[in-house]
């Protein structure tokens, strides 16, 4: 059972955003998607705050995981389920 908070900051034109959402969807993970496509100021503030330069920006329990590549690496290393508290 998932008891973690997952946020995914995205843009509509980002293929890595779609891939990250698809991976989370395939695992049945509930997440909040925050689309920053039409809010460049929010996107810039978010990237400065997080120290991350691209979308998606993936947060799990208010900790920066990174982008799609980092999420996928956690899945390959069999660590993602543990982080998400999926059992």
VOGU-681043 format. One record per residue (C-alpha): residue in three letters; x, y, z. Coordinates in steps of 0.02 Angstrom, whole numbers, padded with zeros to 5 digits, always signed. Each point is the difference from the previous one (the first is absolute). Example, Ala and Ser with C-alpha at 12.3 -4.5 7.8 and 13.67 -1.06 7.14 Angstrom:
residues 2
Ala+00615-00225+00390 Ser+00069+00172-00033 
END
This chain:
residues 87
Unk+00000+00000+00000 Unk+00069+00170-00050 Unk+00010+00125+00141 Unk+00122+00119-00081 Unk-00029+00170-00078 Unk+00057+00007-00181 Unk+00005+00159-00104 Unk+00050+00010-00182 Unk+00032+00171-00077 Unk-00025-00012-00187 Unk-00026+00089-00165 Unk-00116-00060-00136 Unk+00137-00013-00132 Unk+00126-00101+00103 Unk+00023-00183-00051 Unk+00093-00037+00162 Unk-00149+00066+00098 Unk-00114-00121-00092 Unk+00122-00143+00031 Unk+00011+00039+00187 Unk-00190+00005+00015 Unk-00015-00162-00098 Unk+00123-00087+00117 Unk-00092+00061+00153 Unk-00168-00048-00078 Unk+00065-00174-00040 Unk+00037-00024+00185 Unk-00170+00067+00053 Unk+00079+00149+00087 Unk-00111+00147+00041 Unk+00086+00166-00032 Unk-00040+00183-00018 Unk+00048+00072-00168 Unk+00044+00184-00001 Unk+00004+00063-00179 Unk+00114+00151-00019 Unk-00016+00013-00189 Unk-00089+00168+00003 Unk+00082+00072+00156 Unk+00181+00036-00043 Unk+00025+00101+00160 Unk-00054-00148+00108 Unk+00109-00116-00103 Unk+00152+00112+00021 Unk-00029+00023+00189 Unk-00024-00187+00021 Unk+00159-00042-00095 Unk+00099+00127+00101 Unk-00071-00063+00165 Unk+00031-00183-00042 Unk+00165+00025-00089 Unk-00069-00103-00145 Unk+00008+00066-00178 Unk-00128-00106-00092 Unk-00172-00078+00017 Unk-00062-00114+00061 Unk+00044+00044+00177 Unk-00051-00148+00107 Unk-00025+00021+00187 Unk-00036-00144+00119 Unk-00047+00051+00178 Unk+00066+00175-00035 Unk+00172-00066-00052 Unk+00068+00029-00174 Unk+00021-00166-00091 Unk+00052+00084-00162 Unk-00071-00026-00172 Unk-00053-00149-00103 Unk+00174-00075-00013 Unk+00020-00002+00189 Unk-00175-00073+00023 Unk+00038-00136-00128 Unk+00167-00038+00083 Unk-00088-00027+00166 Unk-00120-00121-00087 Unk+00142-00095-00084 Unk+00094-00012+00166 Unk-00161-00067+00081 Unk-00001+00147+00124 Unk-00153+00094-00063 Unk-00131-00111+00084 Unk+00087+00021+00168 Unk+00009+00190-00018 Unk-00184+00004-00049 Unk-00048-00120+00140 Unk-00080-00118-00126 Unk-00022-00172+00072 
END
